[in-house]
Amino acid sequence: MLDLTGNESIDLAAQLRPAILRLNRLLRRETQAFGVSPLMVMLLSTIDKEPGIGVNDLANRENMRAASMSSHVKQLEAAGYIQRDQTLHTDKRRVGLAVTPEGRRLVAEVRKRRTDWLAGRIAKLDPDDREALGRAARALQHLGE
C-alpha cells in the first residue's frame, strides 16, 4: 500500500486536479443538448433536495449574489422547471421554491445522459483501469465529504 505524504500528495493532487476538471467539463457538455446550463441543472437538484429553499438561501449556498440567483430562478420558473410557493418556506413571510414534475424529468434525463456518456467511456478502458477506477471512486467520494 502506498503512503502518500508531503510532496507525493502534492504530485498526486497535481495529476488528479486537471483530470477531474476535464471530466467535469466533458460531463457538463452533455447538458447542452437540453438547452439549459449546467448551473441550472445544479440549481434544480439543490431545490429538489431542499423544497422550500428561498432565493437568498440558495444564493448563499451556491456562493452567488442574490441578484444573480434571482435571474437564474426567474429563467427556471419561466421554463416551467420550478414554482414559487409561499407555503413551502419555513418563514411564512417568504416564498419557497419547488421543482415541478417537468424540472424533475429534466434532471433525470440530464443525469442519465451524463451517466451513459461516462459508462461508454469507462467500457472502453482495459479491465485493470476499470478496477482502478472502482477503487478511486470510493476515495474520491471520501475527498468530497
Number of C-alpha atoms within 10 A of each C-alpha: 3 5 6 11 9 7 9 12 12 12 12 11 12 11 11 12 10 11 12 12 11 12 12 11 12 14 19 16 13 18 22 12 10 12 7 15 15 18 13 17 22 13 21 24 16 17 20 19 12 17 15 23 21 24 24 15 14 21 17 13 10 14 10 14 13 15 12 11 20 17 12 16 22 14 15 20 18 11 13 14 22 23 20 21 15 16 14 18 19 13 12 10 9 16 19 23 25 25 26 17 12 13 22 17 13 18 23 14 14 22 16 13 16 18 14 12 14 14 11 11 10 14 10 10 12 9 11 9 12 14 12 10 15 11 11 12 12 10 11 12 9 9 8 6 5
